[in-house]
Amino acid sequence: MTATADRTDATDLPQVRRLVTEIPGPRSRALQMRKLEAVSAGVGVMLPIYVVRAGGGVLIDADGNSLIDMGSGIAVTTVGNANPEVVAGVQQQVADLTHTCFMVTPYSGYVEVCEALNRLTPGDHEKRSALFNSGAEAVENAVKIARAYTKRQAVVVVEHGYHGRTNLTMALTAKNMPYKQSFGPFAPEVYRVPTSYPFRDRGLKGPEMAQIAITRIEKEIGATNVAAIIIEPIQGEGGFIVPGDGYFKAMADFAQANGIVFVADEIQSGFCRTGDWFASEYEDVVPDLITTAKGIAGGMPLAAVTGRAEIMDSVHAGGLGGTYGGNPVACAAALGSIRWMEENDANARAKQIEALMMPRLKAMAERYPAIGDIRGRGAMIAIELVKPGTMDPDADLAAALNKHCHANGVVTLTTGTYGNVFRFLPPLTMPVPLLEEALGVLDQAFEDATR
């Protein structure tokens, strides 16, 4: 049960799907038993295979199975696992120093990452950046910065949005289970308005949905009370929702007209994932602040807030930072990851993945009426599953397809407010034969589920 053997420029692992045991195998099951004894039950595991090596488009588990990776660790290993540029940078940095705390005795890697972010993010205005550890930290600090700059308190987010698991970012996040259930009370002065969800908006266009949201802000909150509007250009955990053309820009224009800091949460969509360096570029939107993480550092924990110099510099000295924020090893990984993206035209690779996947998924949609919608850009694509002939979400089918793919050596992910969205986040190092085979496994999963 293998694909055509191939080797990618990012690993020496054979690029094949190969199952030598059931999934999970005996060694992974034994490790999972140890996990249950040692790790909090609150830390769930979707697919209990224990990975020992990874690269290109495959994950190798403890039993020697080689699985196709269609998740990239939730959009993190965009440049492929163990990318040589990342590995070389990390190895050299670990040998030199592992930590000093940038706020105590700084180092050049932090500055170099900020310089790269200031150069690559949308807009040619003067920018500043600050580095953190996780996407939630980045979003939380973006709120702090916006409040310091505007001297306002209210923060506006949109339906189906996801922004993290800290107390403040749980308040910003829409979905209750599993992110918010039993963890309240949450931070105040957070307000949620409608987003643009073309599949479920009953024909309303992006600008029309934006006007509904703007009216809510004006009438229920008051624009002069709003410090920030935070929106994902393509929503991640909410279901890979791509807003209708014009929605994102209309919200950004409203923010600019009312002295509101417009924050683009690009944690899942950034760093070439959608075929642009940042998804905001699709509508030529230049955010005031942009939050990044996930794909920035090839798997090492790093996040950032980048934005207009006057906004970023409005915070008093010492107001931003953290013990580990911008750790030198993570910075070295980010510099290697960015170098690989630039030298290997990562955006073109993402567009090639889209060009291969979209026709295959559309062909499946013609045969399987449960596919209600196909959406996304670049290597950030999803299908929404419904009960045929209705708009009713079919989370059970999503779970069944996921189970079939896992059992047959393809690591897939579900998502969405209703749990009925199948999302695809392959690494940009994914060989074409593996990508085609993964889609073949999905096709067979539909065939079996609807037989």
C-alpha positions in Angstrom: 0.0 0.0 0.0 2.4 2.6 -1.2 2.6 5.6 -3.5 5.2 6.0 -6.2 8.5 6.6 -4.4 9.7 10.1 -4.6 12.2 12.3 -2.7 11.6 15.9 -1.9 14.2 18.7 -1.6 13.5 18.9 2.1 14.2 15.4 3.4 16.0 12.1 2.8 13.0 10.1 4.0 11.4 7.9 1.3 8.2 9.7 0.2 5.8 6.7 0.4 2.7 5.7 2.2 3.4 2.4 3.8 1.4 0.5 6.4 3.2 -2.3 8.2 0.8 -2.6 11.1 -2.8 -1.5 11.9 -3.2 2.2 12.8 -2.3 2.7 15.6 0.2 -0.1 15.9 1.3 -1.9 19.0 4.2 0.4 19.9 2.0 3.5 19.5 -0.7 1.8 21.6 1.8 1.1 24.4 2.9 4.7 24.3 -0.7 5.9 24.4 -1.2 3.8 27.6 1.8 5.6 29.1 0.3 8.9 28.0 -3.0 8.1 29.8 -1.1 7.5 33.0 1.2 10.5 32.8 -0.6 13.3 30.9 -3.7 15.3 31.9 -6.8 13.9 30.4 -7.5 17.5 29.3 -4.8 17.1 26.6 -6.6 15.2 23.9 -5.1 13.2 21.1 -6.8 13.0 17.7 -4.8 10.1 16.2 -2.6 8.2 18.7 0.3 7.3 16.5 3.6 8.3 18.1 5.8 10.0 15.5 9.6 9.4 15.5 10.6 11.0 12.2 9.0 13.3 9.6 9.8 15.2 6.5 8.6 16.1 3.0 5.0 14.8 3.0 5.3 11.9 5.5 5.2 11.1 9.2 6.9 7.9 10.4 5.5 6.4 13.6 7.0 4.2 16.2 5.8 1.1 14.4 7.5 2.0 11.1 4.3 3.1 9.4 4.7 5.9 6.9 1.6 8.2 6.8 0.8 11.1 4.4 0.8 14.3 6.3 -2.2 16.5 5.3 -2.2 18.6 8.4 1.4 20.1 8.9 0.8 20.1 12.6 -2.1 22.5 12.0 -0.3 24.7 9.5 3.0 24.8 11.4 5.4 22.8 9.3 4.7 24.7 6.1 8.3 24.3 4.9 8.2 20.6 5.8 9.3 18.8 8.9 13.1 18.9 9.7 13.6 21.3 6.8 17.4 21.5 6.3 17.5 25.3 6.5 15.7 25.2 9.8 17.8 22.3 11.1 21.1 24.0 10.3 20.1 27.2 11.9 18.8 25.5 15.1 21.9 23.3 15.4 24.3 26.2 15.1 22.2 28.4 17.5 22.0 25.6 20.1 25.8 25.2 20.0 26.2 29.0 20.5 23.6 29.8 23.1 20.1 28.7 24.0 18.7 31.6 26.0 19.6 34.9 27.6 16.2 36.7 27.6 16.1 39.4 25.0 15.0 42.0 27.5 18.1 41.4 29.6 20.9 40.8 27.2 19.7 40.9 23.5 21.0 39.0 20.5 20.9 39.7 16.8 18.5 36.9 15.8 15.6 38.6 17.4 16.4 41.8 15.5 16.8 39.9 12.2 13.4 38.2 12.5 11.7 41.6 13.2 13.5 43.1 10.2 12.2 40.3 8.0 8.6 40.7 9.4 8.7 44.4 8.8 9.8 43.8 5.2 7.4 40.9 4.3 4.1 42.0 5.9 1.7 44.1 3.8 2.3 47.9 3.4 5.4 50.0 2.8 4.9 52.2 5.9 7.4 52.2 8.8 6.9 49.2 11.0 8.0 47.6 14.2 7.6 44.0 15.5 7.7 42.3 18.9 8.2 38.5 19.3 6.3 36.1 21.6 5.8 32.3 22.0 2.4 31.4 20.7 -0.5 32.7 18.5 -2.6 33.4 21.6 0.2 35.5 23.1 0.5 37.4 19.9 -3.3 38.2 19.8 -3.4 39.1 23.4 -0.5 41.5 22.9 -2.1 43.0 19.9 -5.1 43.9 22.1 -2.8 45.5 24.7 -1.1 47.5 22.0 -4.3 48.7 20.4 -5.7 49.7 23.8 -2.5 51.6 24.7 -2.6 53.4 21.4 -6.3 54.3 21.2 -7.0 54.7 24.9 -10.2 52.7 24.3 -11.3 49.4 25.7 -13.8 47.6 23.5 -12.6 44.9 21.1 -14.7 43.6 18.2 -14.3 40.1 16.8 -16.5 38.1 14.4 -18.6 34.9 14.4 -16.8 31.6 14.0 -13.5 33.3 14.9 -10.7 31.5 16.8 -7.9 33.4 18.5 -6.5 31.2 21.3 -6.9 29.5 24.7 -5.8 32.1 27.2 -8.5 33.8 29.2 -8.6 36.9 27.0 -8.3 34.9 23.7 -11.0 32.5 24.9 -13.3 35.5 25.1 -12.3 36.4 21.6 -12.9 32.9 20.3 -16.4 32.0 19.2 -16.7 28.2 19.7 -17.6 26.9 23.1 -16.5 23.2 22.9 -13.8 22.3 23.5 -12.2 25.8 23.9 -14.4 27.6 26.5 -16.6 25.1 28.2 -16.3 25.4 32.1 -13.4 27.9 31.9 -15.2 31.2 32.5 -15.7 34.0 33.5 -14.0 35.5 30.5 -12.4 38.9 29.9 -14.9 41.8 29.5 -15.3 44.4 26.7 -15.3 41.8 23.9 -18.1 42.1 21.3 -18.9 39.7 18.5 -20.5 40.7 15.1 -21.5 38.8 12.0 -18.9 37.6 9.6 -19.2 36.8 5.9 -19.9 33.0 5.4 -20.9 32.8 1.7 -22.1 29.2 1.9 -24.6 30.1 4.7 -25.3 33.8 4.1 -28.4 33.2 1.9 -27.1 35.1 -1.1 -25.8 38.1 0.8 -22.5 39.5 -0.6 -19.4 40.4 1.3 -20.1 44.2 1.5 -23.7 43.5 2.6 -22.5 41.3 5.5 -19.9 44.0 6.4 -22.6 46.6 6.6 -24.6 44.4 8.9 -21.5 44.1 11.1 -20.7 47.8 11.0 -24.3 48.8 11.9 -24.0 46.5 14.9 -20.8 48.2 16.0 -22.2 51.7 15.6 -25.5 51.0 17.3 -24.6 48.5 20.0 -21.0 49.4 20.9 -20.2 52.8 19.5 -17.3 53.2 17.1 -15.5 55.7 19.3 -15.3 53.1 22.1 -13.6 50.4 19.9 -9.9 49.9 20.3 -9.5 47.1 17.8 -11.3 44.9 15.3 -9.7 41.5 15.0 -10.4 39.3 12.0 -8.8 36.2 10.4 -8.6 36.8 6.6 -9.5 33.2 6.2 -10.9 31.7 9.4 -9.1 28.6 10.7 -10.8 26.7 13.5 -14.1 28.2 12.5 -14.1 26.2 9.3 -11.7 27.7 6.8 -14.4 30.3 6.0 -13.3 32.5 3.1 -15.3 35.8 3.4 -17.1 37.1 0.4 -15.1 39.5 -1.7 -15.3 43.0 -0.2 -16.1 42.0 3.4 -12.5 42.1 4.8 -11.7 45.3 3.0 -14.9 47.0 4.1 -14.2 46.2 7.7 -10.7 47.5 7.4 -11.9 50.7 5.8 -14.4 51.2 8.5 -11.7 50.8 11.2 -9.4 53.3 9.5 -12.2 55.8 9.2 -13.0 55.6 12.9 -9.6 55.5 14.5 -9.9 51.8 15.2 -6.8 49.5 15.0 -7.5 46.9 12.4 -5.8 43.6 13.4 -5.4 40.7 10.9 -5.0 37.4 12.7 -2.8 35.6 10.2 -1.6 32.9 12.6 -3.0 30.0 10.5 -3.2 31.8 7.1 0.2 33.5 7.0 3.6 32.7 5.6 2.8 31.5 2.1 0.0 29.1 3.2 -2.6 30.7 0.8 -0.4 31.5 -2.1 0.5 35.0 -0.8 2.9 35.8 2.0 -0.2 36.8 3.9 -3.9 36.2 3.1 -4.6 40.0 3.7 -2.9 40.7 0.4 -5.7 39.0 -1.6 -7.9 42.1 -1.2 -4.9 44.5 -1.0 -5.7 45.2 2.7 -2.9 46.7 4.8 -3.7 45.9 8.4 -2.6 48.2 11.2 -1.3 45.2 13.1 -0.8 41.6 12.0 -0.4 38.6 14.3 1.7 35.6 13.1 2.8 32.3 14.5 2.4 28.6 13.3 4.3 28.7 9.9 6.8 31.3 10.9 9.5 29.0 12.3 9.2 25.5 10.9 7.9 23.9 14.1 9.7 25.9 16.7 7.5 28.0 19.1 7.6 31.7 17.9 4.9 34.3 17.3 4.9 38.0 16.5 2.9 41.2 16.3 4.0 43.5 13.5 2.5 46.9 12.7 2.6 50.6 12.1 5.5 52.1 14.0 3.4 54.8 15.7 1.1 52.1 17.1 3.7 49.6 18.1 5.8 52.4 19.8 2.9 53.7 21.8 3.5 51.1 24.5 5.8 52.1 27.4 9.2 50.4 27.6 8.8 47.1 29.4 5.2 46.8 28.5 5.8 44.1 25.9 7.9 41.0 26.2 8.2 37.8 28.2 11.0 35.5 29.5 11.0 33.2 26.4 9.6 35.6 23.8 11.8 35.5 20.7 14.0 32.7 22.0 17.2 32.6 20.0 16.8 29.0 18.8 13.2 29.8 17.6 14.6 32.9 15.9 17.2 30.9 14.1 14.5 28.5 12.9 12.4 31.4 11.7 15.3 32.8 9.7 15.9 29.4 8.1 12.2 29.0 7.3 11.8 32.4 5.7 15.0 31.9 3.7 13.6 28.6 2.3 10.3 30.3 1.5 12.0 33.0 -0.5 14.5 30.9 -2.3 12.0 28.2 -3.2 9.0 30.4 -4.3 6.8 29.0 -1.6 3.8 30.9 -2.8 4.0 29.2 -6.2 4.2 25.9 -4.4 1.0 26.7 -2.5 -0.8 27.7 -5.7 0.3 24.4 -7.4 -1.2 22.5 -4.5 -4.5 24.4 -5.0 -4.4 23.8 -8.8 -4.1 20.0 -8.1 -6.6 19.7 -5.3 -9.5 21.9 -6.5 -10.3 19.9 -9.6 -10.1 16.6 -7.7 -12.4 17.9 -4.9 -14.9 19.3 -7.4 -15.0 16.0 -9.2 -15.8 14.3 -5.9 -18.5 16.9 -5.2 -20.2 15.9 -8.4 -20.4 12.3 -7.2 -21.0 12.9 -3.5 -23.8 15.3 -2.7 -22.7 15.5 0.9 -19.9 17.9 -0.2 -21.9 21.2 0.1 -19.0 23.6 -0.4 -15.3 23.6 -1.4 -13.3 26.6 -0.4 -9.9 28.0 0.4 -6.8 29.2 -1.3 -3.3 27.8 -1.8 -2.6 25.0 0.6 -5.4 26.0 2.9 -8.4 24.2 1.5 -11.6 22.7 3.0 -14.8 20.9 2.1 -18.0 21.4 4.1 -20.2 18.3 4.6 -23.9 18.5 4.8 -26.8 16.0 4.7 -27.6 15.7 1.0 -30.4 18.0 -0.1 -30.1 20.2 3.0 -27.8 22.8 4.6 -27.7 20.7 7.8 -24.1 20.0 8.9 -23.0 16.4 8.9 -20.4 16.1 11.6 -20.9 12.3 11.7 -19.8 11.9 8.1 -16.8 14.1 8.8 -15.8 11.9 11.7 -16.3 8.7 9.6 -14.2 10.1 6.7 -11.5 11.1 9.2 -11.5 7.6 10.7 -11.2 6.0 7.3 -8.3 8.2 6.2 -6.4 7.6 9.5 -6.8 3.9 9.2 -5.4 4.0 5.7 -2.4 6.1 6.4 -3.5 9.7 5.7 -3.4 12.2 8.6 -6.4 14.5 8.1 -8.1 17.1 10.2 -11.7 18.2 10.8 -12.7 21.7 12.0 -15.6 24.2 12.0 -18.1 25.5 14.4 -20.4 22.5 13.5 -17.6 20.0 13.3 -18.5 19.2 9.7 -15.5 20.7 7.8 -12.6 18.6 6.4 -9.5 20.8 6.2 -6.3 20.2 4.2 -3.0 21.8 5.2 -0.3 19.9 3.4 3.3 21.0 3.8 4.6 22.9 0.8 7.2 20.1 0.4 4.5 17.6 -0.3 5.4 15.5 -3.4 2.7 15.4 -6.1 2.3 11.6 -6.1 1.6 11.6 -2.3 -0.9 14.5 -2.6 -2.7 12.6 -5.4 -2.7 9.4 -3.4 -4.1 11.2 -0.3 -7.0 12.5 -2.4 -7.5 8.9 -3.7 -7.8 7.7 -0.1 -10.4 10.4 0.6 -12.3 9.5 -2.5 -12.4 5.8 -1.3 -13.6 7.0 2.1 -16.5 8.8 0.5 -17.3 5.7 -1.6 -17.3 3.4 1.5 -19.3 5.9 3.7 -22.0 6.4 1.1 -22.2 2.9 -0.3 
